[in-house]
Every structure is written in C-alpha cells, then in structure tokens.
Amino acid sequence: IQASQYQERAYNMEQLVDAVESALVELESVTLSK
C-alpha cells in the first residue's frame, strides 16, 4: 500500500510541476507581449 501511495504522490507532484511550468510559460508570454 505504501508503494502505491508513494507512486500516487510522485504522480501528483509531477502534475503540480507541470501546472506550475505551464503557468510560468503563460506568464512569460503575457509579459513579453506587453
């Protein structure tokens, strides 16, 4: 059970990192377009 919980947590972290990265990219493109 612990192993699958760890995998799930790692997956959630990857999702979080992806979300943050895409948010930063969007922010950069908005800043550059001004």
FENMO-V266267 format. One record per backbone hydrogen bond with DSSP energy under -1.0 kcal/mol. NH is the residue of the N-H (numbers start at 0). CO is the residue of the C=O. E is the energy in kcal/mol with one decimal. If there is no record, write none. Layout:
nh=[NH & NH]
co=[CO & CO]
e=[E & E]
//
This chain:
nh=[4 & 5 & 6 & 7 & 8 & 9 & 10 & 11 & 12 & 13 & 14 & 15 & 16 & 17 & 18 & 19 & 20 & 21 & 22 & 23 & 24 & 25 & 26 & 27 & 28 & 29 & 30 & 31 & 32]
co=[0 & 1 & 2 & 3 & 4 & 5 & 6 & 7 & 8 & 9 & 10 & 11 & 12 & 13 & 14 & 15 & 16 & 17 & 18 & 19 & 20 & 21 & 22 & 23 & 24 & 25 & 26 & 27 & 28]
e=[-2.3 & -2.5 & -2.5 & -2.6 & -2.5 & -2.8 & -2.6 & -2.5 & -2.4 & -2.3 & -2.5 & -2.5 & -2.8 & -2.7 & -2.4 & -2.6 & -2.9 & -2.6 & -2.1 & -2.5 & -2.4 & -2.4 & -2.5 & -2.7 & -2.5 & -2.3 & -2.5 & -2.8 & -1.7]
//
